Amino acid sequence: MLNEYNLNPPYGNSKNYTIQLGGQVNHSVEDFLGGKNILTFGTEYKVDDVYDEIKAYNYLINQNTRNLGVFLQSDWSISRKVTLLTGIRSDNHNFVDNLILNPRISFLYKPDINTQLRVSWSTGFRAPQAFDADMHIAFAGGGIQTIQFSDDLKEERSQSWSGSLNWDKPNEKHIFGFTAEGFYTQLNDAFILEELSTSPEGNSILEKRNRGQSRVYGFTFEGRTNYNRRFQLEAGLTLQKSRYSEPVKWSEQLPGTTDYLRTPEAYGYYTLTWTPESNFSAAFSGIYTGTMLVPHYGLEGDAGTPEQDILFESPSFMEMNLKLSYTFEMPRLDSSLDVFAGVNNLLDDYQNDFDTGKNRDSGYIYGPATPRTFFLGVKIFN
């Protein structure tokens, strides 16, 4: 068995190069219908070549993509209170049959010095090509999961709408403010992954397909305050829904679901910084991740994995971090020495149900990236 492994190890070769060229020209029109307009014209050309092969798993991606983009934008300051931003981009992609046009428009209104209102609409696309996520191989049930494209796969198109209110109130000692934003994105011919079959070698084959429409919509609220440059607090929370119009069958063993996988419906952050003096600072921060659906591939009869595939609802996590730092001035060397220490994931809020054994699902990972971690460091700077 060992000789067979050495003669045909499950390693592969990857080659990738990217060439990107572009440029733009800006032209300011000082008197444009009573206002000022900045016109921007630009072009971009990108080549991406990927060769990724693992012979032991009969896995190969050999792809060369080329895209030529040309864009035109108008940033028109109609008055001191009103700005209208419009633009259009044309893309010629070698994996898309037709020329793709993506317009956008944004309207900004400033009723007073403290307030901004913005409304935007934009479009976009993704070509039917292999992306980074497609080249990630997951191991499960003693085999691997590979992705292939359906024969009629075409580009994914999107339309996005958003509206936001930004308000800040400064005075001599402090500043405080907030941002509230609502967003809605609709995807047409959305890319989905469905389990197609299992190869004789035990490998799971996932197929990328177009599946109707999907929607992502929600609301974000962010608040901030700073008192006398000694105390600063920033925090934000996003609530959203992500749904496909039709169920996606990610496993042969289970019915499909319209929910996005690995996508929480609530997430947020906060950062609290205290600087009682110029040389010392303390930062207390956190990241909140709400519950989400996580696919878990199993193998019957293996104690280290589930008996069959399951769709697991993960718990919520609050990752809290603390960092203390002190700066020593070194005028003779014209430098400063920063000594810092702290702990990440202070409460050790971490996943506790990893698979075990050779047949474990390598993709069954969720929540914070690391458990409780202590750190200490020194930095010299001018």
C-alpha positions as CSV (number, residue, x, y, z in Angstrom):
1,M,0.0,0.0,0.0
2,L,2.8,2.3,0.9
3,N,4.7,1.6,-2.3
4,E,1.5,2.3,-4.3
5,Y,1.2,5.6,-2.5
6,N,4.8,6.6,-3.3
7,L,4.5,5.6,-6.9
8,N,1.3,7.5,-7.5
9,P,1.0,10.2,-4.7
10,P,-2.2,12.4,-4.7
11,Y,-0.3,15.5,-5.5
12,G,-0.7,17.8,-8.5
13,N,0.8,20.6,-10.4
14,S,-0.6,24.1,-10.6
15,K,0.4,26.9,-13.0
16,N,-1.2,30.3,-13.0
17,Y,-0.4,33.6,-14.5
18,T,-2.3,36.9,-14.8
19,I,-1.7,39.8,-17.0
20,Q,-3.7,43.0,-16.4
21,L,-3.3,46.3,-18.4
22,G,-5.4,49.4,-18.2
23,G,-5.6,53.1,-18.1
24,Q,-8.0,56.0,-17.7
25,V,-8.3,59.7,-18.6
26,N,-10.1,62.3,-16.5
27,H,-11.5,65.5,-18.0
28,S,-13.0,68.3,-15.9
29,V,-15.8,70.5,-17.4
30,E,-16.1,73.5,-15.1
31,D,-19.3,74.8,-16.6
32,F,-21.6,71.9,-17.4
33,L,-25.3,72.9,-17.4
34,G,-24.8,75.1,-14.4
35,G,-22.6,72.7,-12.5
36,K,-19.2,70.9,-12.7
37,N,-18.7,67.5,-14.3
38,I,-15.7,65.2,-14.2
39,L,-15.7,62.8,-17.2
40,T,-13.7,59.6,-17.0
41,F,-12.9,57.3,-19.8
42,G,-10.9,54.1,-19.4
43,T,-10.1,50.6,-20.6
44,E,-8.9,47.4,-19.0
45,Y,-7.6,44.1,-20.5
46,K,-7.1,41.0,-18.4
47,V,-5.7,37.6,-19.2
48,D,-5.9,34.8,-16.6
49,D,-4.4,31.3,-17.4
50,V,-4.9,28.4,-15.0
51,Y,-3.6,24.9,-15.3
52,D,-4.4,22.7,-12.2
53,E,-4.1,18.9,-12.4
54,I,-4.0,16.0,-9.9
55,K,-3.7,12.8,-11.9
56,A,-4.4,10.5,-9.0
57,Y,-7.9,11.9,-8.7
58,N,-8.5,12.4,-12.5
59,Y,-8.8,16.1,-11.8
60,L,-7.9,18.8,-14.3
61,I,-8.7,22.5,-14.9
62,N,-7.1,24.0,-18.0
63,Q,-8.6,27.5,-18.6
64,N,-7.5,30.6,-20.4
65,T,-9.8,33.6,-19.9
66,R,-9.6,37.0,-21.6
67,N,-11.7,40.1,-21.0
68,L,-11.6,43.5,-22.5
69,G,-13.5,46.2,-20.7
70,V,-14.2,49.8,-21.7
71,F,-16.0,52.2,-19.4
72,L,-17.3,55.8,-19.4
73,Q,-18.3,57.7,-16.3
74,S,-19.9,61.1,-15.5
75,D,-19.5,62.7,-12.0
76,W,-21.8,65.7,-12.3
77,S,-22.0,68.1,-9.3
78,I,-25.3,69.7,-10.2
79,S,-25.2,72.0,-7.2
80,R,-23.6,72.2,-3.7
81,K,-26.3,69.8,-2.5
82,V,-26.9,67.4,-5.4
83,T,-24.5,65.1,-7.3
84,L,-25.4,62.6,-10.0
85,L,-22.9,59.8,-10.9
86,T,-23.7,57.8,-14.0
87,G,-21.6,55.3,-16.0
88,I,-21.5,52.4,-18.3
89,R,-19.0,49.6,-18.9
90,S,-18.8,47.3,-21.8
91,D,-17.1,43.8,-21.5
92,N,-16.0,41.4,-24.2
93,H,-15.3,38.1,-22.5
94,N,-14.1,35.0,-24.4
95,F,-16.5,32.7,-22.4
96,V,-19.6,34.9,-23.2
97,D,-21.2,35.0,-26.7
98,N,-22.4,38.6,-26.7
99,L,-21.0,41.9,-25.7
100,I,-22.1,42.8,-22.1
101,L,-23.2,46.3,-21.1
102,N,-23.4,47.2,-17.4
103,P,-24.9,50.7,-16.6
104,R,-24.9,52.3,-13.2
105,I,-26.3,55.4,-11.6
106,S,-26.0,57.0,-8.1
107,F,-27.8,60.1,-6.8
108,L,-26.3,61.9,-3.8
109,Y,-28.2,64.6,-1.8
110,K,-26.8,66.7,1.0
111,P,-29.6,68.7,2.7
112,D,-27.2,70.1,5.3
113,I,-23.6,69.9,6.3
114,N,-24.2,66.9,8.6
115,T,-26.4,64.7,6.4
116,Q,-26.0,62.7,3.2
117,L,-28.7,60.7,1.3
118,R,-27.7,58.3,-1.4
119,V,-29.7,56.1,-3.8
120,S,-27.9,53.8,-6.2
121,W,-28.6,51.2,-9.0
122,S,-26.0,49.1,-10.7
123,T,-25.7,45.9,-12.8
124,G,-22.9,43.3,-13.1
125,F,-22.1,39.8,-14.4
126,R,-20.0,36.7,-13.8
127,A,-18.7,34.7,-16.7
128,P,-19.1,30.9,-16.8
129,Q,-15.5,30.2,-15.8
130,A,-13.7,28.4,-13.0
131,F,-13.2,30.7,-10.0
132,D,-11.0,30.2,-6.9
133,A,-13.8,28.3,-5.1
134,D,-14.1,25.8,-7.9
135,M,-10.4,25.0,-7.6
136,H,-10.7,24.2,-3.9
137,I,-10.8,20.4,-3.5
138,A,-12.7,19.1,-0.4
139,F,-12.1,15.6,1.0
140,A,-15.1,13.7,2.3
141,G,-16.0,10.1,2.8
142,G,-12.5,8.9,1.7
143,G,-12.9,10.6,-1.7
144,I,-12.8,14.1,-3.1
145,Q,-15.4,16.6,-4.4
146,T,-14.8,18.0,-7.8
147,I,-16.7,20.6,-9.8
148,Q,-17.7,20.3,-13.5
149,F,-19.7,22.8,-15.6
150,S,-23.0,21.9,-17.2
151,D,-23.0,22.0,-21.0
152,D,-25.4,25.0,-21.3
153,L,-23.8,27.1,-18.5
154,K,-24.0,30.8,-19.3
155,E,-23.1,34.0,-17.5
156,E,-24.8,35.1,-14.3
157,R,-26.3,38.7,-14.3
158,S,-27.1,40.9,-11.4
159,Q,-29.0,44.1,-10.6
160,S,-28.5,45.9,-7.3
161,W,-30.4,48.7,-5.5
162,S,-29.4,50.5,-2.4
163,G,-30.3,53.5,-0.3
164,S,-28.4,55.0,2.6
165,L,-28.6,57.8,5.1
166,N,-25.3,59.1,6.6
167,W,-25.4,61.6,9.6
168,D,-22.4,63.0,11.6
169,K,-22.5,65.7,14.3
170,P,-19.1,67.1,15.3
171,N,-18.4,69.7,18.0
172,E,-15.3,70.9,19.9
173,K,-14.9,67.8,22.1
174,H,-16.5,64.9,20.3
175,I,-18.2,63.6,17.1
176,F,-20.9,61.0,16.8
177,G,-22.9,59.7,13.9
178,F,-24.5,56.8,12.2
179,T,-25.1,55.2,8.8
180,A,-28.3,53.3,7.8
181,E,-28.4,51.4,4.5
182,G,-30.9,49.1,2.8
183,F,-29.8,46.9,-0.1
184,Y,-31.4,44.5,-2.6
185,T,-29.6,42.4,-5.2
186,Q,-31.3,40.1,-7.7
187,L,-29.3,37.5,-9.6
188,N,-30.6,36.1,-12.9
189,D,-29.3,32.7,-14.1
190,A,-27.6,32.4,-10.7
191,F,-24.7,29.9,-10.4
192,I,-25.5,26.9,-8.1
193,L,-23.7,23.7,-7.2
194,E,-25.7,20.4,-7.2
195,E,-24.4,16.9,-6.5
196,L,-24.5,15.1,-9.8
197,S,-23.2,11.6,-9.0
198,T,-20.4,9.6,-7.4
199,S,-17.6,8.2,-9.5
200,P,-16.5,4.6,-9.3
201,E,-13.5,5.8,-7.2
202,G,-15.8,7.2,-4.6
203,N,-15.4,10.8,-5.6
204,S,-18.4,13.2,-5.4
205,I,-19.1,15.2,-8.6
206,L,-20.7,18.6,-8.2
207,E,-22.0,20.4,-11.2
208,K,-22.2,24.1,-11.6
209,R,-25.5,25.1,-13.2
210,N,-27.7,28.1,-13.8
211,R,-30.8,28.1,-11.6
212,G,-33.5,30.8,-12.1
213,Q,-33.2,33.8,-9.8
214,S,-31.9,34.4,-6.3
215,R,-32.2,37.4,-4.1
216,V,-30.0,39.0,-1.4
217,Y,-31.6,41.8,0.6
218,G,-31.3,43.4,4.0
219,F,-30.4,46.3,6.2
220,T,-27.2,47.6,7.8
221,F,-26.8,50.0,10.7
222,E,-23.5,51.4,11.8
223,G,-22.8,53.9,14.7
224,R,-19.7,55.7,15.7
225,T,-18.5,58.2,18.3
226,N,-15.2,59.8,19.3
227,Y,-14.7,61.7,22.5
228,N,-11.7,64.1,22.7
229,R,-9.6,61.6,20.8
230,R,-9.4,59.5,23.9
231,F,-12.4,57.2,23.5
232,Q,-13.6,55.9,20.2
233,L,-16.4,53.4,19.5
234,E,-17.6,51.9,16.2
235,A,-20.2,49.2,15.8
236,G,-22.3,47.8,13.1
237,L,-25.0,45.1,12.5
238,T,-26.3,43.6,9.3
239,L,-29.6,41.6,8.9
240,Q,-30.2,40.0,5.6
241,K,-32.0,37.2,3.7
242,S,-30.4,35.2,0.9
243,R,-32.8,32.9,-1.1
244,Y,-32.9,31.0,-4.4
245,S,-36.2,31.0,-6.3
246,E,-36.0,27.2,-6.6
247,P,-34.5,24.5,-4.2
248,V,-30.9,23.6,-4.8
249,K,-30.1,19.9,-4.3
250,W,-26.6,20.0,-2.8
251,S,-26.7,16.3,-1.8
252,E,-28.1,13.2,-3.4
253,Q,-29.3,12.0,0.0
254,L,-31.4,15.1,1.0
255,P,-34.1,17.3,-0.5
256,G,-33.0,20.7,-1.8
257,T,-33.1,24.0,0.0
258,T,-33.7,27.6,-1.2
259,D,-31.4,29.0,1.5
260,Y,-27.8,30.1,0.7
261,L,-25.3,27.8,2.4
262,R,-22.7,29.2,4.8
263,T,-24.4,32.6,4.8
264,P,-25.5,34.0,8.1
265,E,-28.6,36.1,8.3
266,A,-27.1,38.3,11.0
267,Y,-23.5,39.5,11.5
268,G,-21.8,42.5,13.0
269,Y,-18.7,44.0,14.6
270,Y,-17.6,46.5,17.2
271,T,-14.3,48.2,18.0
272,L,-13.7,50.1,21.3
273,T,-10.4,52.1,21.6
274,W,-9.2,53.8,24.7
275,T,-6.2,56.1,24.5
276,P,-5.7,57.8,28.0
277,E,-2.3,59.1,26.9
278,S,-0.4,59.5,23.7
279,N,1.9,56.5,24.3
280,F,-0.6,53.9,25.6
281,S,-3.7,52.5,23.9
282,A,-6.1,49.6,24.5
283,A,-8.4,48.1,21.8
284,F,-11.3,45.8,22.6
285,S,-13.1,44.5,19.5
286,G,-15.4,41.7,18.5
287,I,-17.1,40.0,15.5
288,Y,-20.5,38.5,15.7
289,T,-21.5,35.7,13.3
290,G,-25.1,34.5,13.4
291,T,-26.4,31.0,12.7
292,M,-26.1,29.6,9.2
293,L,-26.7,26.3,7.3
294,V,-23.5,24.3,6.8
295,P,-23.4,21.1,4.6
296,H,-21.9,18.1,6.3
297,Y,-21.0,15.1,4.2
298,G,-21.1,11.7,6.0
299,L,-20.1,8.1,5.4
300,E,-22.2,5.2,6.7
301,G,-20.4,3.0,9.2
302,D,-17.6,5.5,9.9
303,A,-17.5,6.6,13.5
304,G,-15.7,9.8,12.7
305,T,-18.4,11.2,10.4
306,P,-22.2,11.3,10.3
307,E,-24.1,8.2,9.0
308,Q,-25.3,10.3,6.1
309,D,-25.2,13.8,4.7
310,I,-26.9,16.4,6.9
311,L,-27.6,20.1,6.7
312,F,-26.4,21.5,10.0
313,E,-27.5,24.8,11.5
314,S,-24.5,26.2,13.2
315,P,-24.6,28.1,16.5
316,S,-23.9,31.8,16.6
317,F,-20.5,33.1,17.6
318,M,-19.1,36.1,19.4
319,E,-15.3,36.5,18.8
320,M,-13.9,39.0,21.3
321,N,-10.3,40.4,21.0
322,L,-8.1,42.5,23.3
323,K,-4.9,44.3,22.4
324,L,-2.7,46.6,24.6
325,S,0.2,48.6,23.3
326,Y,2.7,51.1,24.5
327,T,5.1,53.2,22.4
328,F,8.6,54.2,23.6
329,E,10.1,57.2,21.9
330,M,13.8,56.8,20.8
331,P,14.8,60.4,19.7
332,R,18.5,59.5,19.3
333,L,17.6,56.9,16.7
334,D,14.8,59.0,15.2
335,S,12.5,56.0,15.8
336,S,9.8,54.6,18.0
337,L,9.4,51.2,19.6
338,D,5.9,49.8,19.9
339,V,5.4,46.9,22.4
340,F,2.0,45.1,22.2
341,A,0.3,42.1,23.6
342,G,-3.2,40.7,23.7
343,V,-5.5,37.8,23.1
344,N,-7.8,36.9,20.1
345,N,-11.1,35.0,20.7
346,L,-10.9,35.8,24.4
347,L,-13.9,33.6,25.3
348,D,-12.7,30.7,23.1
349,D,-16.0,30.7,21.2
350,Y,-14.9,28.0,18.7
351,Q,-16.3,25.1,16.7
352,N,-16.2,21.9,18.8
353,D,-17.6,19.2,16.4
354,F,-14.9,18.5,13.9
355,D,-14.9,15.2,12.1
356,T,-12.1,12.7,12.8
357,G,-10.4,9.9,10.9
358,K,-9.3,9.5,7.3
359,N,-12.9,9.8,5.9
360,R,-13.6,13.2,7.6
361,D,-15.3,16.0,5.7
362,S,-12.5,18.6,5.3
363,G,-15.0,21.3,4.3
364,Y,-17.0,21.0,7.5
365,I,-15.6,24.1,9.1
366,Y,-17.5,27.2,10.3
367,G,-17.2,30.0,12.9
368,P,-14.0,31.8,14.0
369,A,-10.8,30.9,12.3
370,T,-8.8,30.2,15.5
371,P,-9.5,29.3,19.1
372,R,-8.2,31.5,22.0
373,T,-4.8,32.8,20.9
374,F,-2.3,34.9,22.9
375,F,0.2,37.1,21.1
376,L,3.1,39.4,22.0
377,G,5.1,41.6,19.6
378,V,7.5,44.4,19.1
379,K,7.5,46.9,16.2
380,I,10.1,49.5,15.3
381,F,9.0,52.4,13.1
382,N,10.0,56.0,12.3
